[in-house]
Amino acid sequence: MTELYPLKFEPILLDKIWGGNTLAKEWGKNADPSRQIGESWELSAVNDNLSVVSNGFLAGNNIEEIIEVYMGDITGEAVYDKYGVEFPLLIKFIEANTDLSIQVHPGDSLARKRHNAYGKTEMWYILDSRPGAKIYTGFSNPVTREAYNKALEKGYLADLLNVEKSTKGDVYFTPAGRIHAIGAGNILIEIQQTSDITYRIFDWNRKNPDGSYRELHTDLAIDAIDYKASGKTVIRKEPANDKTENLVNCDYFICNILNFSSIIKKDYNLIDSFVIYICIDGEFLVHWDKGAEAVRKGETVLLPAMITNVVLEPRPESKILEVFINPYIK
């Protein structure tokens, strides 16, 4: 079988009522700047939005097709045993030109029962934020279901939420069940389980271009919310140069950050997982035994599990997120 290589994918660009043009102008997403691009799906196995390879001999094939052929060579044997041909993570760039809706995602059990799907635990890495930009995450204090329902009915739900001022480099971890919203002025990377299930609770009384209101899912959300999920959650870590620093380690993914200006050697023999690199600044080369692939700011690359040793060469410096999973967690 032909040797695999670091894989890039065509971004899937989604227009959103709250989107803008910064992803097109500053992050290399090939879109008409007049479009309101809210999301760029960098790597997706969501039905009807399967990422398509853009480089090398596999160009034109989608993520599901290549996993069907290469199986554990792409994902890792343990990952393939657990997830099959469904790639387990979804990577997005998001631009919020106005506030996103207040929402919640179900956990695995509820999502499986209602939708025959995975739940949605996610994290955000703030790429940039305008002055005054906010993240809504959890309640400021634990609430009862009755207090939540009253606030929703009377129109002051936002007053119950924990609000944090976001700055470049901040990280927010949002397990399923934690109520949240991305505030206006944030550009971020979202790393999440492969799921597109969102229960929209409140949309700031915003109307669609045709004058209609977006659908809400308040009844579905009631049983999905963790009413005890509250308090500050921001993670702030600026890694030392040439040192890998962990940001999030959860049941569904591990995310590290690496700021480097020297050559870095990586040995992935023990993880039995694919690795995703997301370039958030600068440029670097991924060297493996068969060649090298350049990765620029705003690009995402999937390192197949069969490639266990690589050398990362900054040009002349770079900052990246490194993402993989622990397939042995039940």
PAZA-921941 format. One record per residue (C-alpha): residue number from 0; residue in one letter; y, x, z. Coordinates in steps of 0.02 Angstrom, whole numbers. Layout:
# PAZA-921941
{NUM,'A',{Y,X,Z}};
...
//
This chain:
# PAZA-921941
{0,'M',{0,0,0}};
{1,'T',{175,63,-43}};
{2,'E',{268,143,100}};
{3,'L',{402,38,183}};
{4,'Y',{581,92,213}};
{5,'P',{736,34,311}};
{6,'L',{776,-139,245}};
{7,'K',{947,-217,214}};
{8,'F',{975,-401,179}};
{9,'E',{1102,-509,88}};
{10,'P',{1219,-588,217}};
{11,'I',{1210,-778,222}};
{12,'L',{1391,-836,237}};
{13,'L',{1427,-1004,317}};
{14,'D',{1593,-1095,308}};
{15,'K',{1643,-1172,475}};
{16,'I',{1788,-1283,528}};
{17,'W',{1832,-1149,656}};
{18,'G',{1805,-999,540}};
{19,'G',{1928,-875,463}};
{20,'N',{1938,-731,339}};
{21,'T',{1921,-575,448}};
{22,'L',{1735,-553,415}};
{23,'A',{1776,-542,229}};
{24,'K',{1929,-432,249}};
{25,'E',{1873,-310,384}};
{26,'W',{1685,-318,403}};
{27,'G',{1626,-301,224}};
{28,'K',{1563,-477,197}};
{29,'N',{1581,-515,12}};
{30,'A',{1674,-680,16}};
{31,'D',{1830,-758,-55}};
{32,'P',{1962,-729,81}};
{33,'S',{2019,-909,60}};
{34,'R',{1852,-969,131}};
{35,'Q',{1838,-1010,316}};
{36,'I',{1687,-902,353}};
{37,'G',{1630,-933,530}};
{38,'E',{1459,-851,525}};
{39,'S',{1373,-713,428}};
{40,'W',{1186,-720,458}};
{41,'E',{1130,-540,440}};
{42,'L',{944,-564,473}};
{43,'S',{869,-737,481}};
{44,'A',{699,-820,476}};
{45,'V',{770,-995,504}};
{46,'N',{701,-1122,380}};
{47,'D',{816,-1145,228}};
{48,'N',{910,-987,278}};
{49,'L',{782,-849,251}};
{50,'S',{861,-677,230}};
{51,'V',{830,-591,64}};
{52,'V',{807,-402,47}};
{53,'S',{951,-319,-46}};
{54,'N',{891,-138,-62}};
{55,'G',{740,-44,-131}};
{56,'F',{585,-108,-219}};
{57,'L',{573,-262,-107}};
{58,'A',{745,-326,-160}};
{59,'G',{739,-512,-197}};
{60,'N',{598,-549,-74}};
{61,'N',{636,-647,83}};
{62,'I',{590,-597,261}};
{63,'E',{444,-717,270}};
{64,'E',{369,-656,107}};
{65,'I',{372,-473,157}};
{66,'I',{295,-510,328}};
{67,'E',{157,-609,242}};
{68,'V',{114,-452,142}};
{69,'Y',{148,-312,266}};
{70,'M',{117,-406,430}};
{71,'G',{119,-288,579}};
{72,'D',{183,-144,473}};
{73,'I',{349,-237,472}};
{74,'T',{354,-317,643}};
{75,'G',{230,-217,748}};
{76,'E',{51,-271,777}};
{77,'A',{83,-353,945}};
{78,'V',{237,-442,878}};
{79,'Y',{137,-507,730}};
{80,'D',{-1,-567,845}};
{81,'K',{129,-663,946}};
{82,'Y',{244,-733,810}};
{83,'G',{148,-723,646}};
{84,'V',{256,-725,490}};
{85,'E',{406,-796,584}};
{86,'F',{527,-655,623}};
{87,'P',{577,-682,805}};
{88,'L',{762,-637,805}};
{89,'L',{919,-702,720}};
{90,'I',{1068,-585,700}};
{91,'K',{1243,-654,661}};
{92,'F',{1423,-599,647}};
{93,'I',{1538,-739,708}};
{94,'E',{1725,-764,689}};
{95,'A',{1808,-896,796}};
{96,'N',{1981,-934,728}};
{97,'T',{1987,-1087,843}};
{98,'D',{1878,-1135,991}};
{99,'L',{1696,-1175,955}};
{100,'S',{1621,-1329,1035}};
{101,'I',{1558,-1330,1214}};
{102,'Q',{1370,-1328,1192}};
{103,'V',{1201,-1285,1265}};
{104,'H',{1033,-1231,1196}};
{105,'P',{863,-1289,1259}};
{106,'G',{731,-1170,1326}};
{107,'D',{563,-1142,1244}};
{108,'S',{471,-1283,1333}};
{109,'L',{599,-1419,1293}};
{110,'A',{627,-1356,1116}};
{111,'R',{441,-1355,1083}};
{112,'K',{422,-1531,1151}};
{113,'R',{570,-1604,1055}};
{114,'H',{581,-1500,897}};
{115,'N',{419,-1398,884}};
{116,'A',{530,-1244,887}};
{117,'Y',{582,-1098,997}};
{118,'G',{722,-1113,1122}};
{119,'K',{879,-1010,1109}};
{120,'T',{926,-870,1226}};
{121,'E',{1066,-763,1156}};
{122,'M',{1192,-625,1188}};
{123,'W',{1363,-585,1118}};
{124,'Y',{1442,-416,1087}};
{125,'I',{1631,-432,1064}};
{126,'L',{1685,-334,910}};
{127,'D',{1868,-380,927}};
{128,'S',{1975,-508,1015}};
{129,'R',{2154,-566,1000}};
{130,'P',{2265,-563,1156}};
{131,'G',{2218,-710,1267}};
{132,'A',{2047,-737,1188}};
{133,'K',{1921,-819,1304}};
{134,'I',{1736,-845,1327}};
{135,'Y',{1674,-1003,1414}};
{136,'T',{1509,-966,1499}};
{137,'G',{1423,-1069,1633}};
{138,'F',{1509,-1170,1767}};
{139,'S',{1636,-1090,1883}};
{140,'N',{1526,-1153,2025}};
{141,'P',{1358,-1242,2026}};
{142,'V',{1377,-1428,1992}};
{143,'T',{1269,-1582,2009}};
{144,'R',{1213,-1684,1861}};
{145,'E',{1319,-1827,1927}};
{146,'A',{1476,-1718,1937}};
{147,'Y',{1444,-1655,1760}};
{148,'N',{1423,-1831,1691}};
{149,'K',{1583,-1889,1777}};
{150,'A',{1682,-1742,1706}};
{151,'L',{1613,-1776,1533}};
{152,'E',{1654,-1962,1545}};
{153,'K',{1830,-1933,1612}};
{154,'G',{1870,-1793,1488}};
{155,'Y',{1890,-1644,1604}};
{156,'L',{1726,-1552,1572}};
{157,'A',{1817,-1392,1522}};
{158,'D',{1894,-1385,1696}};
{159,'L',{1721,-1357,1770}};
{160,'L',{1681,-1206,1662}};
{161,'N',{1687,-1022,1704}};
{162,'V',{1818,-944,1588}};
{163,'E',{1828,-757,1557}};
{164,'K',{1956,-658,1457}};
{165,'S',{1863,-562,1324}};
{166,'T',{1901,-387,1264}};
{167,'K',{1826,-274,1132}};
{168,'G',{1659,-204,1190}};
{169,'D',{1620,-343,1314}};
{170,'V',{1444,-412,1320}};
{171,'Y',{1394,-588,1372}};
{172,'F',{1214,-640,1402}};
{173,'T',{1178,-826,1385}};
{174,'P',{1003,-883,1430}};
{175,'A',{947,-1054,1370}};
{176,'G',{1021,-1190,1479}};
{177,'R',{1185,-1103,1514}};
{178,'I',{1331,-1208,1449}};
{179,'H',{1452,-1105,1343}};
{180,'A',{1580,-1092,1204}};
{181,'I',{1660,-952,1104}};
{182,'G',{1848,-960,1121}};
{183,'A',{1976,-937,983}};
{184,'G',{2017,-759,934}};
{185,'N',{1845,-681,956}};
{186,'I',{1744,-588,827}};
{187,'L',{1571,-548,889}};
{188,'I',{1390,-509,854}};
{189,'E',{1263,-637,913}};
{190,'I',{1083,-585,945}};
{191,'Q',{967,-730,981}};
{192,'Q',{795,-804,967}};
{193,'T',{751,-875,798}};
{194,'S',{814,-1050,826}};
{195,'D',{953,-1158,757}};
{196,'I',{947,-1291,893}};
{197,'T',{1118,-1325,970}};
{198,'Y',{1168,-1473,1077}};
{199,'R',{1354,-1500,1051}};
{200,'I',{1431,-1576,1207}};
{201,'F',{1618,-1578,1177}};
{202,'D',{1717,-1526,1022}};
{203,'W',{1895,-1530,1087}};
{204,'N',{1925,-1698,997}};
{205,'R',{1929,-1602,834}};
{206,'K',{1910,-1692,668}};
{207,'N',{1824,-1641,508}};
{208,'P',{1930,-1625,350}};
{209,'D',{1880,-1803,304}};
{210,'G',{1945,-1869,470}};
{211,'S',{1775,-1896,551}};
{212,'Y',{1718,-1818,714}};
{213,'R',{1574,-1698,721}};
{214,'E',{1412,-1764,794}};
{215,'L',{1387,-1739,981}};
{216,'H',{1220,-1724,1070}};
{217,'T',{1269,-1771,1247}};
{218,'D',{1110,-1866,1286}};
{219,'L',{998,-1724,1227}};
{220,'A',{1102,-1597,1323}};
{221,'I',{1080,-1679,1494}};
{222,'D',{901,-1618,1519}};
{223,'A',{936,-1448,1439}};
{224,'I',{1079,-1392,1553}};
{225,'D',{1053,-1275,1699}};
{226,'Y',{1180,-1348,1820}};
{227,'K',{1164,-1196,1934}};
{228,'A',{1208,-1070,1798}};
{229,'S',{1381,-1015,1854}};
{230,'G',{1495,-869,1892}};
{231,'K',{1553,-714,1799}};
{232,'T',{1431,-635,1676}};
{233,'V',{1529,-506,1576}};
{234,'I',{1443,-338,1552}};
{235,'R',{1559,-190,1520}};
{236,'K',{1479,-24,1474}};
{237,'E',{1557,115,1373}};
{238,'P',{1415,236,1336}};
{239,'A',{1435,423,1352}};
{240,'N',{1436,509,1183}};
{241,'D',{1263,537,1108}};
{242,'K',{1178,437,1245}};
{243,'T',{1086,271,1223}};
{244,'E',{1141,142,1353}};
{245,'N',{1051,-22,1387}};
{246,'L',{1156,-181,1377}};
{247,'V',{1028,-322,1390}};
{248,'N',{843,-321,1432}};
{249,'C',{767,-495,1431}};
{250,'D',{604,-581,1385}};
{251,'Y',{660,-605,1204}};
{252,'F',{749,-444,1156}};
{253,'I',{814,-277,1215}};
{254,'C',{986,-221,1157}};
{255,'N',{1054,-45,1178}};
{256,'I',{1216,35,1122}};
{257,'L',{1235,211,1053}};
{258,'N',{1399,300,1018}};
{259,'F',{1358,464,932}};
{260,'S',{1438,610,842}};
{261,'S',{1284,723,841}};
{262,'I',{1113,703,762}};
{263,'I',{1000,589,865}};
{264,'K',{810,589,855}};
{265,'K',{719,426,893}};
{266,'D',{534,407,932}};
{267,'Y',{472,227,931}};
{268,'N',{285,260,943}};
{269,'L',{267,169,1108}};
{270,'I',{364,7,1078}};
{271,'D',{254,-79,945}};
{272,'S',{406,-171,876}};
{273,'F',{526,-169,730}};
{274,'V',{699,-98,769}};
{275,'I',{865,-169,709}};
{276,'Y',{1020,-62,692}};
{277,'I',{1190,-148,682}};
{278,'C',{1332,-31,637}};
{279,'I',{1488,-81,735}};
{280,'D',{1594,71,693}};
{281,'G',{1589,218,573}};
{282,'E',{1440,260,463}};
{283,'F',{1272,347,484}};
{284,'L',{1115,395,390}};
{285,'V',{940,342,443}};
{286,'H',{820,482,394}};
{287,'W',{633,450,390}};
{288,'D',{492,552,315}};
{289,'K',{515,475,142}};
{290,'G',{704,475,124}};
{291,'A',{872,420,197}};
{292,'E',{974,260,200}};
{293,'A',{1162,249,230}};
{294,'V',{1222,114,349}};
{295,'R',{1407,71,356}};
{296,'K',{1518,-25,476}};
{297,'G',{1470,-209,471}};
{298,'E',{1295,-178,401}};
{299,'T',{1128,-220,481}};
{300,'V',{965,-132,441}};
{301,'L',{786,-173,491}};
{302,'L',{674,-24,529}};
{303,'P',{493,-77,499}};
{304,'A',{375,-42,644}};
{305,'M',{269,76,540}};
{306,'I',{416,198,537}};
{307,'T',{404,267,712}};
{308,'N',{510,425,699}};
{309,'V',{686,432,627}};
{310,'V',{838,544,635}};
{311,'L',{1010,463,646}};
{312,'E',{1147,567,568}};
{313,'P',{1328,513,602}};
{314,'R',{1456,530,462}};
{315,'P',{1551,599,557}};
{316,'E',{1529,477,702}};
{317,'S',{1461,303,727}};
{318,'K',{1431,166,855}};
{319,'I',{1279,55,838}};
{320,'L',{1179,-79,926}};
{321,'E',{992,-46,935}};
{322,'V',{884,-202,953}};
{323,'F',{697,-225,974}};
{324,'I',{579,-332,1078}};
{325,'N',{445,-310,1208}};
{326,'P',{301,-408,1132}};
{327,'Y',{194,-395,1288}};
{328,'I',{301,-515,1389}};
{329,'K',{216,-685,1391}};
//
